[in-house]
Amino acid sequence: MSANITIPANIAANDSKVWFITGASRGFGLELTRAALARGDRVVATARRPETIAAAVGEHANLLSVALDVTSEAQAIAAAEAAVARFGRIDVLVNNAGYGLLGAVEEASAKEVEQQFATNVFGVLAVTRAVLPQMRRQRSGHVINISSIGGYAAYPGWGVYGATKFAVEGLTEALDAELAPLGVRATVVEPGFFRTDFLDDSSLVRVRSEIGAYAETVGAMRGHMAAANHQQPGDPVKLAAALLALADSETPPVRLPLGSDTVARIAEKHRKVEAELSAWRALAVSTDHDDVRV
């Protein structure tokens, strides 16, 4: 692996970890599986078709490929049980499975929205509920939820997808507060645009109904995404290396942005939020009871 990652001082010396990775047949999940195995860790790699993992990675003594549709809580529980039966523990859960929905909020049908939340939010919840009992028994573990730059700042055309990632952000914040006293941590990772197949038809769903009135906003985004496919600035191999470093940290952050585009977008949003807060502060604080002193 050629990634040059500056490791923070709080990274502990590596010992072999057991990873449970969803959506491991391609993209971030596949690169992370390869990176973890390469350094001697054990990996439970899950996908709807686990044979695709073996085809991509090859046979490996430290690899357990498991069938998992994250929208099935029963499959999530069975996969977690298989992981513990094989390796005895689960140290790092990476909720990576998900897909994008490109379209205006009004364009998205109820079914398209339901399916997006079923995978990107309810799937995260199902797998997390399946794994957490083991981590609580161990009094150790790390839940890593893969969000997006769109989970921190919204974009036209990505409203529904972004809403699922905003939900994952809030869930992760609460999880970390709830789990920290139990020896378990939670981090939400916010990748920018990385050079994976995310913008291909295999990963990206486009709404079936388009409305011409959104041509200047969502229409422009559709064109931009088509041109950006496989031209994204982020390197998935370097992201996998960053996730290894995150898992090794003794004091992991609640949020980890990855990619210069994400860092720039966060800074831009903070400037806008601060400007709006300053402009509307008087009205914002005017709604308190008269006996409240700010």
C-alpha distance (Angstrom), angle and dihedral (degrees) to the residues before:
residue distance angle dihedral
M1 . . .
S2 3.79 . .
A3 3.80 99.2 .
N4 3.80 114.9 131.3
I5 3.79 104.7 -150.7
T6 3.81 124.2 174.6
I7 3.79 103.7 -137.1
P8 3.83 117.6 -145.9
A9 3.80 116.8 -121.7
N10 3.80 92.6 -111.2
I11 3.80 94.0 68.7
A12 3.78 111.0 118.6
A13 3.78 123.9 -137.5
N14 3.78 107.9 -85.0
D15 3.76 122.2 -102.7
S16 3.75 124.3 175.2
K17 3.79 112.1 -75.8
V18 3.77 133.4 -165.7
W19 3.80 111.6 -130.3
F20 3.80 127.2 -162.9
I21 3.82 107.7 -162.1
T22 3.80 126.1 -178.4
G23 3.79 121.7 -155.4
A24 3.79 90.4 24.9
S25 3.80 99.5 152.6
R26 3.82 94.8 86.5
G27 3.78 145.6 -8.9
F28 3.80 119.4 23.9
G29 3.79 92.9 -9.9
L30 3.78 93.9 55.4
E31 3.81 94.5 45.4
L32 3.80 90.9 48.8
T33 3.80 91.1 49.0
R34 3.79 90.5 52.9
A35 3.81 93.2 46.3
A36 3.80 94.7 48.1
L37 3.81 92.9 48.2
A38 3.80 91.3 46.6
R39 3.79 92.0 60.1
G40 3.80 94.3 46.3
D41 3.79 102.0 -96.2
R42 3.80 123.8 137.1
V43 3.79 118.5 -117.0
V44 3.77 134.8 -159.8
A45 3.79 99.8 -162.3
T46 3.80 116.2 -168.8
A47 3.78 133.7 -166.2
R48 3.78 138.9 147.4
R49 3.81 87.1 -103.1
P50 3.81 106.4 32.2
E51 3.80 92.6 -176.2
T52 3.82 87.4 73.3
I53 3.81 89.2 63.4
A54 3.80 93.1 54.6
A55 3.79 89.6 46.8
A56 3.81 91.1 53.5
V57 3.81 99.4 39.6
G58 3.79 104.1 25.2
E59 3.78 128.1 -137.2
H60 3.80 113.7 -38.4
A61 3.81 131.9 173.2
N62 3.80 90.9 -138.5
L63 3.81 95.1 49.1
L64 3.79 127.0 91.5
S65 3.81 114.0 -177.5
V66 3.80 113.0 -159.0
A67 3.79 132.7 -176.2
L68 3.79 111.0 -117.9
D69 3.77 133.8 164.6
V70 3.81 99.7 -172.6
T71 3.79 91.3 -148.2
S72 3.83 88.3 68.2
E73 3.79 112.6 79.2
A74 3.80 90.4 -169.3
Q75 3.81 91.0 56.6
A76 3.81 90.3 46.9
I77 3.79 91.5 54.1
A78 3.82 91.9 46.2
A79 3.81 91.1 49.5
A80 3.82 92.2 50.6
E81 3.80 90.5 49.1
A82 3.81 90.4 49.8
A83 3.81 89.9 51.1
V84 3.80 93.1 53.1
A85 3.79 92.3 43.2
R86 3.82 90.6 54.5
F87 3.81 102.9 37.3
G88 3.80 105.1 15.4
R89 3.82 97.1 -126.1
I90 3.81 146.0 27.8
D91 3.79 115.8 -130.3
V92 3.79 102.7 170.6
L93 3.79 128.4 27.3
V94 3.80 114.7 -165.6
N95 3.79 112.8 -167.9
N96 3.79 97.1 -159.6
A97 3.82 105.1 141.0
G98 3.78 113.6 110.7
Y99 3.78 145.4 104.4
G100 3.79 140.1 -139.9
L101 3.80 131.3 -108.1
L102 3.80 115.4 -157.2
G103 3.80 117.0 -161.1
A104 3.77 144.6 84.9
V105 3.79 117.2 -71.1
E106 3.80 90.1 -114.6
E107 3.80 92.0 48.2
A108 3.81 94.5 56.0
S109 3.80 113.3 95.9
A110 3.78 122.3 -136.7
K111 3.80 89.5 -108.2
E112 3.81 93.2 51.0
V113 3.79 91.1 49.7
E114 3.81 92.2 46.5
Q115 3.79 92.6 51.0
Q116 3.82 92.0 47.5
F117 3.80 92.4 53.1
A118 3.81 91.9 42.3
T119 3.80 91.1 62.8
N120 3.79 105.0 27.6
V121 3.82 99.1 41.2
F122 3.79 112.3 12.4
G123 3.81 90.0 41.2
V124 3.80 90.3 55.4
L125 3.80 89.3 49.7
A126 3.81 93.7 48.1
V127 3.80 94.8 50.7
T128 3.80 93.4 42.2
R129 3.81 91.7 51.7
A130 3.81 89.1 49.9
V131 3.82 94.6 51.7
L132 3.81 103.2 36.5
P133 3.83 97.0 74.4
Q134 3.82 88.7 61.9
M135 3.81 92.8 47.0
R136 3.81 90.6 48.8
R137 3.80 90.1 51.7
Q138 3.79 89.4 50.7
R139 3.81 92.0 44.5
S140 3.80 85.7 -137.4
G141 3.77 141.0 77.3
H142 3.78 145.1 104.5
V143 3.80 127.5 -119.9
I144 3.80 111.8 -155.7
N145 3.79 115.3 -170.7
I146 3.79 117.7 -166.4
S147 3.78 109.9 -137.3
S148 3.81 126.0 159.6
I149 3.75 144.0 -122.0
G150 3.82 81.1 -97.3
G151 3.79 89.6 61.3
Y152 3.80 90.5 67.1
A153 3.80 103.2 34.3
A154 3.79 124.7 21.4
Y155 3.80 127.6 -126.8
P156 3.82 129.9 -161.6
G157 3.78 109.4 -98.9
W158 3.79 92.9 25.2
G159 3.80 100.1 70.5
V160 3.80 99.0 119.0
Y161 3.80 94.2 39.2
G162 3.79 89.7 46.7
A163 3.79 90.5 49.7
T164 3.81 89.9 58.4
K165 3.78 90.5 51.1
F166 3.82 92.6 45.4
A167 3.82 85.1 55.3
V168 3.80 91.4 51.6
E169 3.82 89.4 50.9
G170 3.80 92.2 54.7
L171 3.78 93.2 44.0
T172 3.80 91.0 51.7
E173 3.80 94.0 49.8
A174 3.80 90.1 53.2
L175 3.81 92.6 42.9
D176 3.78 92.8 55.0
A177 3.80 91.8 50.9
E178 3.81 91.5 47.9
L179 3.79 97.0 43.7
A180 3.81 103.6 39.4
P181 3.85 93.9 82.6
L182 3.82 87.7 52.7
G183 3.80 93.8 55.9
V184 3.82 94.1 -103.6
R185 3.81 125.3 114.3
A186 3.80 133.6 -160.6
T187 3.80 129.4 -154.0
V188 3.78 131.3 -178.9
V189 3.81 113.5 -147.3
E190 3.80 118.0 -151.4
P191 3.82 111.0 -160.4
G192 3.77 120.6 -171.8
F193 3.79 121.3 -147.8
F194 3.80 109.0 -38.9
R195 3.79 128.3 -175.2
T196 3.80 98.1 -104.3
D197 3.80 132.6 115.1
F198 3.82 91.1 -89.3
L199 3.83 92.1 116.7
D200 3.82 93.1 46.1
D201 3.77 120.8 100.5
S202 3.82 87.6 -109.2
S203 3.83 90.3 68.3
L204 3.79 106.6 17.2
V205 3.80 123.0 70.2
R206 3.79 118.2 -160.7
V207 3.78 119.8 -153.4
R208 3.77 112.5 -101.1
S209 3.80 94.7 -135.2
E210 3.82 121.2 55.1
I211 3.82 124.9 -168.7
G212 3.79 117.3 -147.0
A213 3.81 93.8 -144.7
Y214 3.81 89.0 72.8
A215 3.81 94.5 57.0
E216 3.81 94.4 112.3
T217 3.80 94.6 50.9
V218 3.79 114.9 20.7
G219 3.80 92.9 22.2
A220 3.79 89.9 55.0
M221 3.81 89.7 48.8
R222 3.81 90.9 52.5
G223 3.80 89.9 54.4
H224 3.78 92.6 45.6
M225 3.80 92.8 51.1
A226 3.81 92.1 49.7
A227 3.82 90.1 53.3
A228 3.82 92.9 44.2
N229 3.82 96.0 54.3
H230 3.83 108.7 124.3
Q231 3.80 89.6 -3.0
Q232 3.81 95.6 86.5
P233 3.83 116.6 132.3
G234 3.82 98.6 -129.4
D235 3.81 123.5 93.9
P236 3.85 112.4 -141.9
V237 3.82 91.9 -155.9
K238 3.80 90.2 57.7
L239 3.80 90.1 46.6
A240 3.81 89.3 55.5
A241 3.81 89.6 51.8
A242 3.80 89.6 50.4
L243 3.82 90.7 52.4
L244 3.80 90.3 52.7
A245 3.80 88.7 53.3
L246 3.81 90.7 47.7
A247 3.80 91.7 51.8
D248 3.81 90.4 50.5
S249 3.80 94.2 51.7
E250 3.80 117.2 113.2
T251 3.83 89.7 -154.8
P252 3.81 106.6 32.7
P253 3.80 119.6 -171.7
V254 3.79 122.9 -115.9
R255 3.81 88.2 -129.1
L256 3.80 128.9 32.6
P257 3.82 117.2 -177.2
L258 3.81 113.6 -160.4
G259 3.78 123.0 -162.5
S260 3.78 133.2 37.1
D261 3.81 89.7 -105.4
T262 3.80 91.2 58.1
V263 3.80 92.4 48.2
A264 3.81 90.8 50.4
R265 3.81 92.6 46.7
I266 3.81 92.3 50.4
A267 3.81 90.9 51.0
E268 3.81 90.4 48.4
K269 3.80 92.3 51.1
H270 3.78 92.4 47.7
R271 3.81 90.3 54.1
K272 3.80 91.4 50.7
V273 3.80 93.9 46.2
E274 3.79 91.5 49.3
A275 3.81 91.2 48.7
E276 3.82 92.7 49.8
L277 3.80 92.1 45.6
S278 3.79 90.6 51.6
A279 3.80 92.5 48.7
W280 3.80 94.8 47.1
R281 3.81 101.4 31.0
A282 3.81 95.7 108.7
L283 3.80 92.3 54.2
A284 3.80 92.2 40.8
V285 3.82 93.6 58.6
S286 3.82 95.4 36.7
T287 3.82 93.3 82.8
D288 3.82 96.3 70.9
H289 3.80 121.2 106.3
D290 3.80 113.4 -91.8
D291 3.82 91.5 -111.7
V292 3.82 91.8 60.7
R293 3.80 115.7 96.1
V294 3.81 117.9 -157.8
